[in-house]
């Protein structure tokens, strides 16, 4: 069996935008939209990123990356830790 090896071309620049492609997409029967690759690159979006859609007053749809604040995400997760904690007793111990 003969292995075919393609020669690498030197100094070939890969265009960021493919010729003949536009930044358009169709809404599928399941109301899904594919974000064009040039938009993904421009916004530095990757698979698994959470995005938010908003309709503004001008009639445009805005797409933005949801940035999570880890401290805010943790709020309320550990409410059971201090369930039997006596705050008044703790404060009294500080004044000794």
N, C-alpha and C positions, 0 to 999 in steps of 0.2 A: 504494500500500500504506500502510495507516495503522498507525503505531506506537502501541502501547498503553503508556502510562506509568502506573505505580501511584504514587499519592501516598504520601509517607512520613508515617507517623504519628509525632507528637512524644511524647516521654516514655513510650515503650513499653518496659517492662522485659522482657527475655527470661529466662524461668525457667531455672535451672541444671538442673533435673530435669523431664523431660517428664511430663505428666500421663498416667497409664495405663501407664507403662513401669515395669518392675521391673528389679532387678539380677540377673536370672537369664539363663541361657543353656543351650542343649542341646549335648551332645557329638555331633558329626557322625559319619557312617559312617567317616570317615578319622581319628577321634579328635581332631578339632580343636574348639576352643572359642573363641567370640567374646567378648572382654571388653567388658562393657557400658560405654557412654560415660561414665556418672557415676563409675564406678570409675576409668576412664582419667583423667578430670579430677581426681579426688581424689588420685590418686597422681602426677599430672603426667607421664603416660606419653604417648609420641608414636610415630608410625610409625617403625620402624627401631630402636627401643630394644630392648635385650636384657634379658629377664627370666628369673628363676630360680624354679622351683617346688619347694617342699619340703612333705612331709607331716610334721606335728608329732605329738607323743605324744598329743595330745587328739583326733586324728582330723580335723584341719582342714588344708586346703591353704593354704600361705602363698605369696604372690606378691611378689617383690621385684625392684627394678631392679638390674641388674648394673652396678656402678660400676667402671670400669676405671682402674687406676693406670698411667699411661703409662710410668713408670719400670719397673714390673714387666713390662709388655708388651714392653719392649725387652730384657729380660734374655735372654741367649743368642742374640740375633740377630747380634751382631758378634763371635762367637768366632773367626772366621778372621783378624780384623785383627791379633791378636797371636800368630799361629801361630809365627812365627820370632823372637819377642821373647825376649831373654836378660835375665831379671829380675835375676840376680846381677850381671851386667855393668852394668846400669843403676844398681843400688844402690851399686856401687863408685864410679861416677862422682859420686855425691852426696857422698861422703866426702872428696873432693879439696879 
